[in-house]
Amino acid sequence: MTARIGRRHYAPHAHEEYAIGVTVAGVETMVYRGERIRSGPGDLVIVEPGETHTGGPAGDDGFTYRVFYPSVELLAEGSRTVPHFRDAVLTDPQVSGALRAAHLALSTPGDPLEGESRLLWALAALVGRHAEAAARPVGPPGRGAHVARAVTARLADAVTDPPTLHDLAADLGMSRYQVLRAFREATGMTPYAWLAQHRVARARSLLDAGRRPAEAAALVGFADQAHLTRWFRRVMGVTPGVYRNGVQDGAVLLRRH
């Protein structure tokens, strides 16, 4: 995805895959792992799967970036561990340039083999230079890890008919308040916010496959297309319709204000 962010700020959310981007112009600010960080032109920005984060422009001029959303399996291809990046913002002109070149090759008409080759080469260089050898523990850290894993698994299996907080608490032998507090400590969001962003991720896959926004909304459990649109913009920064049109054009080239 290529995006120009004017004034909009992302709500706290997480992705099921990595988000690996290059800031092209302007300065982005985000809260990630409890710290506020910034990225400027040429910087690499890496958000790991399941990590709650925000994002937005640091100034009135906004910022522009190119971003990939590779799966864990893709990034770990050829490696025995899941790559873990200690720092969210990195300065490496060679890898940054390689990722931008790969993004451009995949976003314009041409030989798909070139774009694929450039992307895998760039990702391999990123992992080789900056990822830690050992895989980080699966699941969120802290005392709420067990609660978070149990709740997210239950919600992911029932996106169209989710259990109530009372039901979740009963399953765990806890009070509703205890579940809510433990889940928020582990993930940085409420169970409902997690469910909504998980629905957005599923809707995104349906839009990629050519489904209309109204169809995607119904299939992932949103009340209607307007409900999907509100959450889609909070997580992705654009409407489902704009995102789908970009995918149909061969690349998601977006301008967001």
Salt bridges, closest charged atoms under 4 A:
GLU16 OE2 - HIS198 ND1 2.55
GLU17 OE2 - HIS15 ND1 3.95
GLU17 OE2 - ARG204 NH1 3.76
GLU48 OE1 - ARG33 NH2 2.79
GLU48 OE2 - HIS84 ND1 2.96
GLU48 OE1 - ARG136 NE 2.69
GLU51 OE2 - ARG33 NE 3.10
GLU51 OE2 - ARG136 NH1 3.65
ASP92 OD2 - ARG129 NH1 3.17
ASP92 OD2 - HIS130 NE2 2.79
GLU114 OE2 - ARG118 NE 3.13
GLU132 OE2 - ARG86 NH2 2.64
ASP167 OD1 - HIS166 ND1 3.88
ASP171 OD2 - ARG154 NH1 2.14
GLU185 OE2 - ARG143 NH2 2.70
GLU215 OE2 - ARG211 NH1 3.95
GLU215 OE1 - ARG212 NE 3.91
